[in-house]
Amino acid sequence: MSFYIRREASKSWKRFCAETTTELNLLAENWKYILGGLICQYIHGLAARGIHYFHRPGPTLQDAGFFLLPELGQERAYISETVFTFIFVSFVLWTFHPFILKSKKIYTVLIWCRALAFLVACQILRVITFYSTQLPGPNYHCREGSKLATLPRPESILEVLLIVPRGMLYGCGDLIFSSHMIFSLVFVRTYHKYGTRTFVKQCAWLTVVIQSLLIVASRKHYTVDVVVAWYTVNLVVFFLDKKLPELPDRSNGSATLFLPITKDNKTKEENHKLINGNSGDSADWRPRTQINGKIMEEGNVVHVEAVINGV
């Protein structure tokens, strides 16, 4: 039993080291995209904090979702955040599964490059939208009488540039459209395309629908914020996905390249096949037999002239 455990642990460690080497090579080639995406996340946070300085509390707007869904209340407002955290953490863990599991379809670095591209595109539209029109926040800390509804004038530039978790949780004014829905929809759509388990995909979509209802029931957003997020994020991901190069599929075991095939890579692969005596065609992999110094394809009718009686 202990021998089996040591053997499996050794295999897992070798698999982890091999995957780490592969991902580091990919990171060395794509670090600019990862860094750019992370910087854009910070800029998005600055924009959301900036709009809080302009927020002016007022009466809650008439909303169909508020009329249809019962209010959860402040004591149960954590429920929607718990669901969002579950979606976020689950996606992050899934993107790192190639380091542990034997069966894998994605590269961690490449999948995050793609996800960050989707997030940045949606967040640019979001910033433009909530700076265009400032609505009175429906959340409890954004209503009239709350000390957190408005921010005092900053005393230094550091106060503006420093983003603290409390400021992210108690922001006001960044309404249309929901940032929670951007992350959730991007993550679920990415798993829907590159994930392998149908049941998990169905559960993921159901979870996002539940989260949409909980956001409105928690009065963290108006219904329009959630509705706009649903069609905007899906359209952005749909069109941007067609523009980005497709990721290599590792599930069939034939993806030997670490990056999507380019013209140069394809030429090198073809040259490699020619050097090995085949052109890459499935027909060229048929067994061959050598007869009288000539290589003949098996399955073809071969006529051999035999010398009989000295003729």
C-alpha positions, 0 to 999 in steps of 0.5 A: 500500500505504501509503495503504491502511495509513493509511486502515485505521489512521484507521478503527481510530482513529476506531472506538477513539475512538467506542467509548471515548466510548460506554464512558465514558458507560456507565461514568459511569452504572454506576461504582457497580456496577464499584466495588462489585464491585472492593471486594467482591473486596478483601473476599473477599481479606481473608476468605481471609487471615483464615481463614489465621490460624485454619488448623491443619495436620493429616493430609490427608483421604481423597479420591477424587480424590487416589486416582484422579489421580496427584500432579503434585508441587511442581515441576509445580504451576505447570501449573494456575496457567498454565491459570487465567491463560490463562482469566483473560487470555483473558476480559479481552482478549475483553471489550475487543475492542469497542475494536478489532474492527468486529464486536461484540456486547457493551459492555465496561462492561456485561459487567463489571457482569454478571460482577462480580455473578456473582463477588460472589454466589458469593464470598459463599457461599464465604466463609460456607462456609469459615468454617463449617468449617476443613479441613486444607489439602492443599497442600504449604505447608499441611501439617504441618511447613511454616512457611507452614501457619499465620500468626503473630498480626498485630502491626498492623491494617495487616498484616491489611488489606495483601494481597500476591501472596505471601499470595494464592498461599500461602493456607491454609484457604479450601477449600470451594469453589475460588476458581479455579473460581468465576472460570473458570466465571463467565468461561466461562459469560459467554462461552458466552452472549455469545460468537460462536464455537462452537469457542471455546466448546467449547474453553473448557469443555474447558479448565475441565474440564482445570483442574478435574483439574489443581487436584486433581492439584496437591493445591491443593484437595480434590475436594469443593472443585471439585465444589461449585464446579461446581454452585454457580457454575452454579446461582448464574449461572443464577438471577441471570442471570434476575433481571438486565436483559438486555444489548443485542445489538450484533451485528445493528446495531439496538441504538442504546441504550447501556443495556437498554431501560426504559419511559421509553426505550421511550416516547421511541423510540415518540414518535420514530417517530411524529414521523417518520411511522411507528409502528415496525411493519414494515407501516408501512415499505412504500413509498407512492405519492401519487395525486391528493393522497392517499398510498396504500399500494403493493400495494393496489388503487387505484380512480381515478375519471377524468373522461371527456367532461366527466362 
